[in-house]
Amino acid sequence: MFGSLPEEVAVLRKSSDRVIRLQQSISVPVKTSKMLSKTERDKIAVDMYNNGYSVNEIMAHCNVKSKSTVYQILGKYNVALSRKPGRVPGNRK
């Protein structure tokens, strides 16, 4: 029992050194456009739409995967959608 004590101490030192190195390597992530909160993302999307950006540009900038999500965001904030002239909903060819 006493003969194994130095081996156990060596194992504990190795594991504690590893934990210390891992703790030192942790860094705080920098907030990018991909990490915006939903309310920030929604505000940016509404502002971009009101300033004339296309839905595809809004999707790319706000990291939104589909057009329907952009339209849901715009609908949530009661943004008047600007349609192309001459386009009537329901009349598709």
Backbone torsions as a table, in degrees:
resi	resn	phi	psi	omega
1	MET	NA	-44.0	-179.9
2	PHE	-73.8	-23.4	-179.2
3	GLY	-70.9	-25.2	-177.6
4	SER	-88.9	-7.1	-177.0
5	LEU	-59.8	-46.5	178.8
6	PRO	-61.9	-34.0	178.2
7	GLU	-66.1	-41.9	179.9
8	GLU	-66.1	-38.0	178.1
9	VAL	-64.2	-41.1	179.4
10	ALA	-63.8	-41.2	178.5
11	VAL	-64.6	-43.2	179.2
12	LEU	-63.9	-39.1	178.5
13	ARG	-64.0	-42.3	179.4
14	LYS	-61.8	-46.1	-177.2
15	SER	-67.6	-38.1	179.7
16	SER	-70.4	-34.2	174.9
17	ASP	-62.4	-41.3	179.4
18	ARG	-63.8	-43.4	179.6
19	VAL	-62.3	-42.8	-179.9
20	ILE	-63.6	-43.1	178.7
21	ARG	-63.7	-39.9	178.3
22	LEU	-65.1	-40.3	179.2
23	GLN	-65.6	-34.8	179.8
24	GLN	-74.2	-26.4	-177.6
25	SER	-84.6	-7.7	179.1
26	ILE	-73.0	130.9	178.1
27	SER	-126.4	156.4	178.8
28	VAL	-78.9	127.0	-179.1
29	PRO	-67.2	143.0	177.5
30	VAL	-83.2	135.9	-177.7
31	LYS	-76.3	119.3	178.6
32	THR	-112.7	179.3	179.4
33	SER	-66.6	-21.3	178.2
34	LYS	-78.7	-12.9	-176.2
35	MET	-113.5	24.8	179.8
36	LEU	-72.6	150.5	173.4
37	SER	-72.3	163.5	-177.0
38	LYS	-63.3	-38.4	-179.5
39	THR	-68.1	-38.8	176.5
40	GLU	-65.1	-43.6	178.7
41	ARG	-60.6	-44.1	-179.3
42	ASP	-63.1	-43.6	-179.7
43	LYS	-62.3	-43.1	179.2
44	ILE	-64.0	-42.5	-179.4
45	ALA	-62.7	-44.2	179.7
46	VAL	-64.6	-44.8	178.9
47	ASP	-61.6	-43.2	179.7
48	MET	-63.6	-42.5	-179.6
49	TYR	-64.3	-42.6	179.1
50	ASN	-66.2	-24.9	178.5
51	ASN	-91.8	8.0	171.5
52	GLY	95.2	7.7	177.8
53	TYR	-73.1	149.4	179.4
54	SER	-77.3	163.3	179.9
55	VAL	-64.0	-36.4	178.3
56	ASN	-64.5	-38.5	177.5
57	GLU	-67.3	-38.6	177.9
58	ILE	-64.9	-41.9	178.1
59	MET	-58.8	-44.6	-177.4
60	ALA	-67.6	-43.3	-175.7
61	HIS	-72.7	-38.9	-175.7
62	CYS	-93.4	2.7	179.3
63	ASN	57.4	48.3	177.2
64	VAL	-102.3	139.0	-172.3
65	LYS	-84.3	-24.4	-176.0
66	SER	-140.1	156.8	178.6
67	LYS	-65.6	-35.6	-178.1
68	SER	-62.5	-32.7	176.9
69	THR	-65.2	-40.9	177.8
70	VAL	-62.6	-44.1	179.6
71	TYR	-66.4	-32.9	175.8
72	GLN	-65.4	-41.1	177.9
73	ILE	-62.3	-45.6	-179.3
74	LEU	-64.5	-38.6	178.4
75	GLY	-67.5	-35.2	179.5
76	LYS	-61.3	-34.4	-179.0
77	TYR	-102.1	16.5	175.7
78	ASN	53.8	45.0	177.7
79	VAL	-83.3	130.9	177.2
80	ALA	-72.3	120.9	-178.3
81	LEU	-80.1	132.4	178.6
82	SER	-94.8	117.8	-179.9
83	ARG	-96.2	159.5	176.5
84	LYS	-67.6	143.8	-179.3
85	PRO	-63.0	138.3	177.9
86	GLY	88.8	-7.2	-179.2
87	ARG	-88.9	121.6	179.8
88	VAL	-111.7	126.4	179.7
89	PRO	-59.3	133.8	177.2
90	GLY	99.6	-23.7	-179.9
91	ASN	-96.8	89.7	-179.9
92	ARG	-113.0	143.1	179.8
93	LYS	-127.8	NA	NA
